[in-house]
């Protein structure tokens, strides 16, 4: 099946976020994959869940063993009702419900050589070493991809064998680099200069590139990949261009991804010569010791028929002895490694190895379901107390016939009770939020009578959520995420005390999420997709001194971070990310001087809003209020209405009218508008300092000529005409052939009717000049004509419906704008992602960061821990990259004798009777030596020493709450416990962030 035909089988709405990460070719391969997963304990269930969500062709489950109590601590597909049932059979139906497009079946017999030939990928989890060696050898023999994964308490192991000659098509799974060309010289070598602002530092020597859209030196367009050399000034040598045509303008250079061939060892060879994923020689040694610990655990189980008992020192010493006696690891076939065995590490692994933990299987299950190329060892032994006297005893870890037995085996029953008593707030029930809810339910967070969990999310479920938000089903589309997720979490653990709330957590709801609410919360987990929301939630945690667990993903990148009051620094959004999210591109740049595809997409998105939503709302308002243009807000309203009236001046009556309007608007935007811009800013315009006006990122545009043979030209008219028809309640059309014929019959639009309106700050004709008395009269007349008939339908932009022409219009408009300015365009998928502000996402990354966050939860709940115990984690699954490091300490600030961090505050009780402003100032002077200005949370100024005696006499005798009410018009809310006052010292630097003053009510 060729790619074009196969792509029709892709459910692009369901897999939309995943397609942005993997691309269509990879999705084709995934949909054709036949996978066997053997071992359906917690780790196997995680691998299976991720594969089903990603849309593999078929999944066969194998695990004849009966469900036991310890499975329930990490296997979310099983429940108490499944005890004694086969794990595979009990898991099959729930897995199938995650994605009905995936065939999920159960194999009940043995794993034979003939069976393995039916699969492309085989995954063994929690298997004995003998089984791993047998299956791994057969898979290597027949070219079947083989993975073996296991977790033992707080350590995990993953081995991959994809054969002797495995080709990775895209090692980084990132979009190819593309940059706009400024100039190309003729010579040997030809020198290519990129436009100012291009990411030149991302290109590397030896990268393969190709070219497109070049005018003049057309020999380069769509050429075979060429190798480049990066010069010191950032320009690129691209090979011999001596015989090519002279370069004129435009064009783009695009990276060509280079496939990578990887050779894998079979498991029997790799056991003695492991090639592990690690960032340093110290980590390599640590991983080698973990490798020996796993081998010793397998040897112990082979000898004794059971794993080591939880926290049994005798069994642990036996494991250490077995590890000590193992054959040494080798660098090559003959050369042994000269590394001493870390016996303390092996001992700790053995003591805690009997349990199974939900965060560990979530993390390793995500990595196993993603493409991995080598041995991987992962441990979270930092979750255990550093003080040996606080480690659990064998009695505390004994099995109890409880759903938490797997977790109790590692941390003990006393810690389990701590988890059950916790009250946690989870903000966000999307992809990461669902994974976190699963972890919380399985570990028993808030599952006691005195505990609880609150889930906050104001959004509703969309179909595109189903490929990674595994708590939701197709019948839940349209329902509130928080409510469905809460109910699903209770299904995972009936003991869970979970409350869903659909009010947003933001400044408008502080009367709901106020002092009383946060006084009952022990910690907060944030799974949000905007930095604005993250900053607000983090500020609430800082205000109420609550621990914050925070996670985020973008494609195969992910992060999991923890912020502890007085122990770590407080959360700070990355400056670059926050700035790009909050600050749109300058209007002037977007409208007249775009230099990137993002500029053209923002312009196209604004076009959609102004043409098909705002104009309809304005005309409807005119109809209802019976106002004239003279009564409207000029020139903004007139600027808005003129394009939507376009060449018609009357209400459209049929499809032909809509096409005529769309063609006229095409001419306005991409031909006449550009010509008018060039009349004001000619190509040869020079600034006063002699610099050419059109230089650097400011590229001189060229008007386009409409051509019905150009698909992008036709798509714009088709999309615009259909949207115009929808707005007027008229039938549209999707017939491209008929549209071409109709366009041949239409008269050419009158340029005089389409003079665009420019902003006066560009020294162009102002809106008021464009709309003289005659034009106002004409437009008023047109509005009167439009007032007869039904109201217009404002169109709300919807990015996930590919049949409504919304995305088609934006993509076509942006692409044509790119042609005007010689900007490399982006494809439809990239355009949709950018304009829809879609965060690329896949199930594996979200599961991994949720697992990493769950490990930090153990530390937060266990009690006071030093900063050295906590970890920030960053991972890139596509490149086997995982880094975990200790958070920074909170920065200490000083002023005279005062020292504080962002977690500190000054507390002043209101007293009985309540303090006056004068007594509050006296208290601050007496206790802290501060003479201050006081503001109410950055708004109302309560006091300043520079005030006149009369003003001070008015304010000083008033009670603080009385003064606040007088200045703001609002009394403290019922249940409010403090007023937050901001201080600045007289004569001090205004940038000093003094600790807030909490005036206790």
N, C-alpha and C positions, 0 to 999 in steps of 0.2 A: 504493500500500500504506500503510495507516495505521500509526502508531507502534507500536501494541500488537502487530499481526501481525508487523511487521518485527522487533520485539525478540525474537521467538521464534527468529529466524534467527541471532541473536548467540550466539557460543560464549562465554558469560560466564566459564567456567572459564579458557579460554585467554587472553581479553583482560581478566581481572579487574583487574589493576593499571592497565591503560590506561584502563578505564572510569572509574576513580576520578579520572582527570585530565580526560578529554574528555567523559564523559557519553554516554548512549545516543543522543541525537539526532545528535551529531557522529559517533559510530561508524556510525550508519545511513548518513550521507552518505559516509563513508570507504569502507564496503563497497560502495557503488554507484559509486564513482569509476573512471573509465577513464583511465589515465595512459600517456603516451609518454615514455620516457627515451631521448634520443639522445646517444651518447657514453659508452662503457663503459670509460673509463680509471678510475683510482682514484676520482675524484670521482663519476662516474656510478654506479660500483658501490656506493658508500656511500649515495647517494640511493636507488637501487633496493632495496638491502637494508633500509633503514629503512621504505620504503613497503610492502614485502612483509610485514615483521614487524608493521606497524600494521594490515594487513588490507585494502588497497585491493581493489576488485572485480577489476580486471584490470590487468596491466602489460605494455606492449609495449616491447621492447628494440630499439634501432637503433644499429648500429655495424658497418659492413662492413669496417673496417680490420683488418689482421692484428695479432695479439699480438706485441709486441717485448719485448726484455729489460727496458727501462726501465719497462714497465708493472708488472712484478712487485714493484717497491718499494712500491706502494700499492694494487694491485688484488688483493684477497684471494681473488677467485673464480678467478683464473688461476694456472697453474703452468708449469713448463718444458715439460710435455707439450703445452701449448696454443700454443706458439710457431708463428707463421704461420697459426693458425686465426683466424677472425673473432672479435673480442672478444665480440660479442653472442651468437653461437652457443655459444662456450665458456663463457659465464656463465649461460646459460639454465637448465640443469638444477640447478645448485647453488642458484640463487635460488629455483627452484620447490620445492626440498626444505625451504626455511625455513618455508613455510606452504602446505600443499597446498590450502587454501581459496582461494588467489589464483591466477588464471590468468595464467601467464607465457609470453608468446609472443615470437617474433622477427620483425621486419619487415626484409626484405632489400633492398627497393627504395629509391627516392628518397623524400624527404619532400615530398609534394605538397599542394596546397590541399584536394583531396578527402580525402586521408588525415587531415588535421588535424581535419576535421569529425567524425571518429569519437571524438574525445577531449575530456575536460573539462579536462585539465591536460597541458601539454607542457613538458618540461624538457630544455634543451640544456646539455651540459657540454663544456668544452674545444673549443668550435666556433669557426670563423673568424667575424670580425665580419660578413662578407657574409652568411653563413648565419644568424647571429643576427638581422640586420635583416630578411632575407626572411621567416623563420619568425615573428618577432615581429610584423611588420606584418600577416601573415595571421591570426594568433591574435587580435590586437586587433580586426581587422575582423569576426571571427566570434564574439567574446565567449568565446574559449578562454583559460583562465588560462595565462600564459606565464612561465617562469623561465629565466634564463640564468646559469650559474655557471661559474667557472673558478678554478684556482689556478696560480700561477707561482712555484715555489720556496716562499718564506716569505710570500707575499702571496696573498690571495684576494678574489674579486669575486662578488657576487650581485645580480642585477637581477630584479624581479618586476613583472609587468603583469597585474593581475587585472581589467582593464576599467574603463570609465568610471563604473560604478555598482555597486561590489562591497560587499556587506553582511557585516560581521563580527558574528555573533550574540552572541559573548561575547569582548570584546577582552582580558580578563584571564585567561580560562580558570580562574577560581577559584570556589570554592563561594560562593553568595550569603550575605551576612551575615545572621545570625539572632540575635535577643536576646529575653530574657524581659521582659515588661512588669510594672512595679510598680504604675503607676496612670495613668489617663487622665482629664483634667478635661473637663467640658462647657464650651464657650466658643468664641470666635472670636478667635484660633485655639485649638483644643484642645491642651493640653500633655501630652505623653506622657513619663512618667518610667520609665527602665529600672531593672531590679533592680540592686542593688549588686553590683559585680564584673563587670557586662556591659562589653563592649568598645565603649563609647560613642564613643571617639575614631576608630573606623573608619568611622562614618557621616559623610557630607559633605553640605554644603548642596546642594540640588537632587537628591539621590538619590531615586529612586522606590522606594516601599515598599508592601507590602500586609500584611494582618493575618490571624491565625488563632487559634482556641481561646479567644477572649475570652468571658467570661461577663458578661452585663449589656449592654454596649454592642455588641450583636451586629451592628449595622448595618455595623461595620467589617470583620467576618469576610469574607474572600475578596472584598473590594471591589476596584474598579478601582485601578490604581497611583496613589498619592498622592505628591506632592513634599513633602519635609521641609525644615525649617530648623533647624540645630543652634544652640542657645542657649549662652551662656557657661558655664552650670552643667552642661552636658551633656545637659539635657533636650531634647526634640524638639517643634517645632511641626508639627502634622499636618493643619492646615486646620480648617474649621468643624465643630464637633461639638455645636453648641448644641441641635439638634433630636434628637440621639441619646438612647437610653436611658442611664440612669446606669451607669457602670462598676462592676462588682462585684469581679472577680478574674481572674487568669490571663491567658493569651494570649501571643502572640509577634508581633514585628515582623520582616518578612523583606524584604531588598533584592530589587528586581526589576531584573534585568540589562537594560541599554539597548543595543540593537544600534547599531552604528556604520557609517556609509556612507563608503567610501573611493574616491576617484577616482584612477586610475592613468594615467600618461602612457605613450605608446608608446615603444619603445626609441629610435627615431630622434630624437624630441623630447628624451628624457631624457639622451641623450649630451651635449648642449650645455647642459642645464639639470638637472644631477643633484640629487636631494633625498636626501641620504645620512643613514644612521642614525649619530648621534654624540652625545656627552654634553656637548661644549663647543665653543666657536668654534675653539679650537686643533685639536681633533680633526676638525672639519669641514674646516679648511684641509688637514690631513694627508690626509684622505680624498679631497679634490679633487685633490691632487697624485698620489695613487695612481690616481685615475680617469684623469688625463692619462697616467700611466705605462702603464696598460693599453692606452689608445688608441694610444700610440706603439709598443707591442709588436705590436699588430695591424698597424699601418702598416709596421713593419719586416718582418714575416712576409709581407705582401702584396708588398713590393718585392723581397725576397730569396728568397722561397720556402722559408724556414726560420726557426726562432727564433734568437735570439742564442746564440752558443756559450758554454759555461760559463766564467764568469770571464774572458771575453775583453774587454780594455779598449777595443779598437777598436770592437767591436760595441756596447759599452755607451755609448760617446760618441755613436755614431750614433743610438741610441735617445734619448739626452738631447736631441740636436739636433732629432729629430722631435717630441719633446714640446714643445720650445721653439717650434716653428713651427706648432703646432696652433691652431686657432681658439679664442679665449678662451671660458671658460665664462661662463654668464649667470645673473643672479639672476632676471630676468624675460625676456620674449621679446626685449627690446631691450637691457637694461642688462647690460654685461659685469661680471664679478667683478674687483675690483682686488686680486688676490692674487698675489704673486710665486711663481714655480715653484720648489719645493725641488729643485734639480738634484742635490744629493747623494743625496737619497732616490731619485729616479728612477734615478740611476746604480747604486745598490746593488740596486734591484729588477732592473735589467737584468742585472747581473753574476750574480745568483743565480737567474734566472728559468727556466733550462733544466731544472731538476729537478722532481720530483714527490715529495711527502713524505706518508707515511701519516697522521701527526697532523694535518696541514693539511686533507687531504681528509676525515678523520673529522669535524673540527670544522665545516667548511663544508657537508659533505654532510648533517649533522644539521640545520643551520639551513635548508638548502634544502628538506628534507623536511618541515619545520615551517611553519606559516603565517607568512609574512613580508610586510611591506607596502611597503618602499622599497628603494632602493639600499643595499647593505651592503658596506663594504670592511673587510677584516681583515688585519692583518699581524703577523708574529712575527719581524721582522728583529732583535729583541733576542736571538734565538738565535745570531746571528753574533758572533764575538769583537769586543770594543770596540777592541782594539788592532789597527790596520790591518795590522801586520806579521804577525799570526797568521792572516790570511785565507788561504784556499787558493789555490793557483796553478792556471792552466789545465791544466798537465800533471797535477797531482794529481786534477783533476776530469774527466779525459778518460774516455770510455766504454770499458768493459772487457769487454763481453759478459757482464755479471754481473746477477743478480737485484736488486742494489743500485744499478744505474747511475743510477736516478732520484734517489737520495739522495746518491750520490757526486758528482753534478753540482752539488750545493749545498754539501756539507761536505768533500768530498775523500776519497780512499781511506784516508789516515792515520786520519781520524776513524772511518771505517767499521771499521777494525781495532780501535780502542778499544772500540766497541760490542760487537764479537764476543767480546772478552775479559772482559766484565763478568759478575759473578755477582749476580743479583737475586732477591729474595724477593717474591712476589706473595701477599698475604693476602686471600683472598676470590675465588671464581670464579663470582660471580653476574653480574648484568647489566653492571656497570662492569668487573668482573674479566674477563669474556669480551672486551669491547671492548679492554681494555688488553692482553690476550694477543694479540689480532690485531695491535695496534700493535707490540708487542714482537717478534712473529714477522716482520712485514714490515720493520721497521727492522734486524733481525738482532741484537737484544740477546741476548747469551749464546749466539750461534750458532757460535762458534769452538770448537776442541778444548779450549781452556783456559777457556772460559766456561761459563755455566750459568744456568738459571732454575728456581726451586723454587716450586710452586703449592700453597698450603695452603687447604683448605676441608673441613670435616667434614660438610657438608650433602649431601643427595641431591636429584636433579633431580625437580621436580614439573611437572605439565603447565602450570601457570600461568607457569612460567619461560620457556616456548617463545616467547612473544610479544616477548621482548626479549633473551634470552640466546642469541644466534644460533649459538653453537658446538654447541648441543644439538639433538637431533631427537626425534621422538615415541618412537622405539624406545629412547631413553636414559632414559626416565622410570623412577625408582627406583634408578638407578646413581649412584655418587659423583660429585659435580660436578668435583672436582679431577682425577680420572682421565680422565673424558670430555673435559674442557677441555684437558688436556695432550695427549691423543691428537689432538684436533682442531687444536691449535696446531702440532703436528708435521706435520699435513697441509698447513697453510699454508706452512710452511718446513721441509723435511726436515732442514736443518742445525741446527735448534733443539735445544739440549740442555736438555730440560725434565723435571723430576721432580715427580710429584704426591705430596702427603702428606695424609692424612685425619685426622691428629691435630689437635685444636684448638690454637691458639696462645694459651695462657693460663697462669696461675700453676701449674696442675697438670702442665704438660708442659715445665717448664724443664730437666728432665733430657734432653729431646730437643732443644729449641731453646735450647741453652745456649752456653757460651763457645766451644766448638769449632765449633758450627754458625754462629754469627754472625761468627766470625773469617774465614770464607770468603765472607761477603756484602759486596758493595760498596754496596748500597742496597736500600731497601724501598719497595714500592708497596702501599698499603692501599685496598681497595675493600670497606668494611665497612658494615653497616647498623645498628650500635648504638654509642652514644658510649662505653659501657663498654669494648667491644672496641677502639675507636679509641684510647682513653686508654692502654690496656695496651700496644698495639703501639707507640704513640708513646713510651711510657716505655722500652721495649726499645731503640728507636732512640737515645734520649738516653743510655741507659746504655752502649751500644756505639758511640756516636758515628757513626751511620749516617745518610745522607740519607733523608728520608721524603717520598714523593710520595703525597698523600692526596686522595681525591675522594668526593663524595656527591651524591645527587640526591633531590628530592621533587617528583614531577610535572614541571612545566616549569622548576622551579628547579634549579640545579646549582652546584657549587663544585669548583674544582681548586686545590690549594695545595701549596706546596713548603717544606720545612724543612731547612736546611743547618747542620750543626754549626759553631758559632762564627761563623756569618755571619748567620743569621736567628734570630728567636725560636723556641723550641721549640713544638710543638703544644699548644694548650689548647682543650678542648671548650667550646663556648658555654655559659655558666653556666645560662641559662634552659633550653636544650635538655637539658643533662645533668640538671638538677634534675627536669624533667618526666618524663624517662625513668626515673630511679632511684627517685623518691619517689612511692609510691601516695597516693591521697587518704586522709585520716584515716578510720579505720573508723567512728567515730561519725557523721561527716558522711554517709558512703555509706549506712549502715543507716537512719538516722533523720532526717537533715536535708539531703537532697540539694538542690542548687540548679542543677545543670547536667545536660545529657543524659549527659555523661561519668560523672557520679556514678551515675546510674541504670544505665548500661551496666556499670560495674564491679560494682555490686551484683548485677545479673543474671548476670554471669560467675561471681561467687562462688556464687550460688545453684546454677548448673549443677554446679560442682565439688563442693559439699557434698551435693547431692541425688543425683547420678548417678555420682560417682566415689568420693569419700572415704567416704560411707556404705557403699557396696558393699564397699570394701576393709576397713572396720571390721567389718562383719558376717562377711565371709569369714575374717578373723582370729579372730573369736569362734568360728566353726565349727571352725577348725583347732586352736585352743588350748583349747576347751571352757571358756572363762572366763565369769564372770557379770558383770553390771553393777557389782557391788560391787568387782570386781577392775580395773575400767577407770578411766581418768583422768577423774574427775568434776571440774567439770560439763561439760567440753568434749565428751567423748564422748556424754554424754546429750543435750546440745544438738544434736549432729550427728544423732543417731538419731531423735529424736522427730518431726521433720518428715518424714523418709522413711518412717516407719511411718504417719504421718498418720491418717486416719480408719479405716484397715483393721484394724490390729493383728494381721493374719494375712497370710501370703504370698498375693499376688494369684494367681488361678487363670485369669483370662481377660481379654479386652479391656474388658469392663464394669467389672471391679474396677479396672483401670488408669485408666479415665475417672473413676470415683468418687474415686479418690485425687487425680487432677489437679484435679477440681472443688473438692475439699476444700482443696487447697493454694492454689488461686486465692482462695478465701474467706479463708484464713489470711493471705495476703500483702497483699491489696488491699482487704479489708473489715474483718475482725475485728482484724487486727494494727494497722490505722490507728485503729480505735475505741479499742483499749486504749492506744495511744500518746496519744491525745487525753484519755483519762481521767487520765493522769499529767501531761500538759501541755495543759490546756484552751486553747481559742482566745483567751480573755481573760487568760491568765496574765501576771503582771507581775513583773519582777525587783525586787530590793531597792532599786535606784536609780530605780525608776519606769519603766524601759524595758520595753516589751512584749517578752515572751519570743519571740513569733513576729514578728520584724521583720528588716529587712535581707535578707541572703541566706537566712535561715531562714524558709521559707515554711510556713504552716499547711496541713497536708494535709486532704483530704476522702476518706472511704471511698467506694469504688465499689460499685455494685449490679450483680451479674452479669446479662448480657443476651446471649442466644444470637444476637440480631440484630446484635450488634457484632462485626465481623470480628476485631478484635484480641483480644477475650475468647475467641472460639472458637479462634483460632490458638494461644493460650497453652494451652488445655486439650488441643487436638490434639497439639501438640508435646510437652507434659509427659507425656501419657498414652503416646505412642509411645516416649519415652525411658525411661519407667518400665517399659514392656513389654520394651524391648531389654535393660534391666538384668536382668530376670527371665527372659529367654529365651522370651518370649511373642510371638505374632504381633500386629502393630499394624494400623493402618488409616489411609487417607488420604481416606476418604469424609466430606466435610463435612456432607452432607445427613443421612446416617445418624447422625452424631454429634449433630446438633441434635435429632433425634427421641429418641435415647438419653438426652440430658440432661433432656428433659422428664419422663422416667420415673423418674429417680434421686431418692431422698429427699434432702432438704437436709441437709448435714453438721451434726453436733452441735457448737455453739460451744465446749462444755466440753472437747472433745477437741483443740481447736486453739488453746488459749491459747499465744501465742508466748512465747519466752524472751528476755528483754532483759538487757543487761549491767548489772551492779550500779552502775557508775559513772554511770548515768543516773538513779539513785534509783528504778529500777523493780525489780520482783520479780527476785531473783537466781536463777541456775540451780539452786542447791541448794534454794531455797525451792520452786521449781516442781516439783522432783523429790523429793517426800517418800517415805517408806517404801512407801506404797501404790502410787505411780507406779513406783518402782523395781521392785517386785514384778510389776506389770503388764507393764512393758517386758521384764523378764527372761523372763516367760512368753511374750511375743510372740517374743523372740529364740529361745527354745527351739523354738517352732513353725517359725520360719524356718530353723532349723538342719537340719531334715529336708528334704532336697532338694539339688539341685546348687548349687554356689557361684554367687553373683551375678556379673554381668559389669560391672566398672567401665568407664565410658565416658570415653574420652580426647577432649577437645574438638578437633574438626576443622573449621576454618573454610571450607575450599575444597570441601566436599561439600554441595551444596545439597539433597540428598535425605535426609539423615540426621536432620533436625529440630534439629540443634545450634544453628545460627544462628537458626532460627525461634524456638526457645525464648528465646534471649537477647534478640532483637529485640522479641518480644511482651512479655516480662517488663519490659524497660526502658521500653517505650512505656506500659504500664499504670502503672508507677511515675511516669512523667512526668505522666500524668493525675491521679494522686493528689495531686501537689505543684504542679500548674499550671505545669509546665516544658515549654517547646517541645520536642517530640520531634524526632529526626532520622530520615531515611528508612533503609530497609534497607541500601542500599549504604554510607551513611555509618556506620551501626551496625556493619556487618561490618568496615569498615576500622578503626574505633576499637578494637573488642573484639579483633580479630585482629592488632592492631598492624601493619597492612599499610601499607607505604610506597608511595604512588602512584608509578607509574613508567611511562615510555614510552621507546621505543628511541632517539628523537632526542636526548633530554637525556643519556642515558648515553653515547651516541657522542660528543657534543660535549665532555663533561668528560674523556673518555678522550683525545680529541685534544688538548685543552688541556694535559693532564698529560704527554702525549708530547712536547710542545714544551719543557716544563720538563726532561724527561729529557735532551734534547740538551745543555742547559746544564750539568746535573749531571755528565754523562759527559765533557764536553769538557775539564774540568780546573778549576783554581781560577778562580772568577769572583766579582766584587764583588756585594754585595747588590743594587745597582742593575740587575743583569742579570736577576734573578728576578722572577716575577710570581705573585701570587695572583689567581685569576679567579673571578668570580661572574656567573652569567647567569640570565636569565628569558626563555626562548624565546617565551613567549606575548606579551610586550610589547617584544620586540626590544631587550632590555636586556643589555648586556655591559660589565662593568667589570673592568679589570686594573690592579693597583697593586703597587708594590714592598712586599715584606714588611717588618715591623718588625724593628729590630735587637734582639738579645737584651738584656734588662735587666741592668744591672750592679749588683751588690750589694757592699757594703763592710762590713768589721768591722776597726776599727783599721787596720792596714797591709794587710790582705787585700782583694783585689778579685776577684770571680768572677761568672760567669753560670751559667745552668742547664746549660751544656755542659761546665763545668769540674769537676774532681775532684782531690783530693789523693791522691798515689800513694806507697805505702810498700812497699818490697820486704820479703819475709819474712826474707831473709838466711839465711846458713849459719853456725852453726845457727840455727834459727828464733827470732824475737824472742819474748821474754816480754812479758806485758802491761806490766810495769814499763819495759822498754826501749822499747816502743811509745810510752808516755806521755812518756818522756824525749825521744824523737825529735820528737814533736809540739811539745813545749815548746821544744826547741832550734831546730828549723827554722822554726816558724811562730809561736812565742810563745803557743801555745794551751794552756790548762788546761781540760780537757773532760770531759763525760760521754760515754760511748760505748755505743751500742746496736747490736745486730746487725739491720740492715735493719728497724728499727722494732719488734722483738720483744723479744729477751732483752737485759737490761741487763748489760753487761760490767763497767762501772766507773762509780763516782760518788765525787767527793771527800768527800762527806759520810758515807761509810761508816765504821763503827767500825774501830779499828786491827786488831781480830781478823779482820774480814771482808776488809780490805785485805791482811792478811798471807796469807790463803787464796788470793786472786786474783792478786796481783802477780807471784809467782814462776812462775805457769803460762804455758806457751806459748800463744799466741793461739788456735791451732786446737784445742789441748787444752781450753782454757777454753770455747770455743764448743761443743765436743762434750759437755762436762760439763753445760752449761746447757741445751742443746737436745736432747741425746740423739742427735744426728746428726753424723757426720763429713762434711767436705767431699766432694761427689760426685766420682767419677772424671772427670778431664778439666776440673774446675772450676779456673779460673785466678785468681779473685779472691774475697775475702770483701768484701762491701759493708757498711761500718760507717757509722752515722750519728752525727754529732757535735752536741753543744750545749755552749756555753761556760758555765762556772760564773757564775751571777749575770746571765746575758744574757737578753734577751727570748726566750721559748720559741718565738715565731713566726718567728724568723730561720731561713731555709733555708740552712744552711751547705753547702758542697760536700761530696758524699759522700767518704768515705775508702775508696779501693780498696787493700785489703791483698793484695798479690800473692803467690800461693802458689808 
